[in-house]
Amino acid sequence: GLTQIINKATSNFTEFPALGVVLVVMFGIGVAEHSGYFKALMIFTVEKAPTKLIMPVIILVAMVGTVAGDASQIVVPPLAAMIFLRLGYHPIAGLVMAYAAALGAFAANVVIGMADALALSFTEAGLKTIDVDVPVNIAMNWYFMTASMFLLLFVILFITHKVIIPRLGTYESVDAVHEIDDLTDLEKKGLKWANYALMTILVLITLLAIPESSFLRKPESGSLIDGPLIKGVAVVIAGIFFVPGLIYAVITQKAKSSKDIVEMINRSMAGMSTFIVIVFFSAQMIAIFAWSNLGLIIAIKGASLLEHQSGFVLIIGFIFITSIINIFIGSASAKWALLAPIFVPMFLFLGYHPALTQILYRIGDSITNPITPMMAYLPLLLTFAKKYDKNMGLGTLISNLFPYTLALGLIRTIFVLIWYWTGLPVGPGGPIHLEQQYF
């Protein structure tokens, strides 16, 4: 056993499922983020929104902005605070609303990005422990995520208007007004042409994917789900973000040579160091689970205990367990690395597709994000809040975030139960139940 662990340690790591997908996606996202494109796009979108739509726009920007790594959690809350101040509301209401939208609705997004790639990597690893070839893909939660985004928009908006704004009351101090720097003419020009490039790429991909004979489809069946568009979606996503990021960097002179672009990618890869470390140890744990059949035994025994439980009980139970664990372990990758090798096979033996298991995990992982002290962004949020209220403490801040966690947890659980009862797939190639017998 020790010999096998030593001999296979390197190959366990390098052959870890979806490791390449995650790193390839980061090539594009890294350029878009570190060139300043994502930040400029968020600021421009929020500032140009009509007054009546400004709050929904802030929430949507915070949600969609999570594809940009840390940009949404760092950029949007202080921007929202300034806008709330201009609207006559308490700025801390804007802070907590944007923070809750970015983290509490983390698995609700119309854009497939980094979080999807990370989740898939450990879902595939969970399947590897029992050596079952169930087809999974990076977009298999997309239908549910998209629908959730618009539902949670109204939930967050309702909590803000009915709970948070009345609770915080009016803001009388004028000492803590901090303006967000406006975009320069050069940045606006770069943003315009980068957006043109983004729209062109999306239209081009759509047009190329339409014909039945498209190279983006599977030749035998003409299916998009089983074709290069989905199977090679990491390269597609990387390109979608890389091109506008590159154009923005060149026009704004953030990149004066290819070395600057390489440096942006290097910074992006450096930010993945924690993920890579987690993957190394997770790969060894998963391999040992597979060799010893321990993961298989736990999954079978657990499935036997839960065999006669309804889907209602399983869904609520798994979301609840995940949300409690999330309070103590902030990293989504670290939690899923621990839970996927057990729960993915367990739900599989009960007849549920990994796409359902993954979306249940992502819901549980999201709803307690705003209130956990283990989240690295919470101290930063407290720093922002102290600019407007020097007496603001961590407990008071969390108490203002708690209504969002409560509402998001309740509504998202009800929503996924309704989705489960309708039997609709949660995404392309992501049915609720297994469509064939794999074991």
ABEGO torsion letter per residue (X at the ends): XAAAAAAAAAAAAAABBGAAAAAAAAAAAAAAAAAGAAAAAAAAAAAABBAAAAAAAAAAAAAAAAAAEAAAAAAAAAAAAAAAAAAGBBAAAAAAAAAAAAAAAAABBABBBAAAAAAAAAAAAAAAAAGBBBBBBAAAAAAAAAAAAAAAAAAAAAAAAAAAAAAAEBBABAAABBBBBBBBAAAAAAAAAAAAAAAAAAAAAAAAAABAABAABBAAAGBAAABAAAAAAAAAAAAAAAAAAAAAAAAAGABABAAAAAAAAAAAAAAAAAAAAAAAAAAAAAAAAAAAGAAAAAAAAAAAAAAABBAAAAAAAAAAAAAAAAAABABAAAAAAAAAAAAAAAAAAAGBBAAAAAAAAAAAAAAAAAABAABAAAAAAAAAAAAABAABBAAAAAAAAAAAAAAAAAAAAAAAAAAAAAGBBAEBGBBABBABBAX
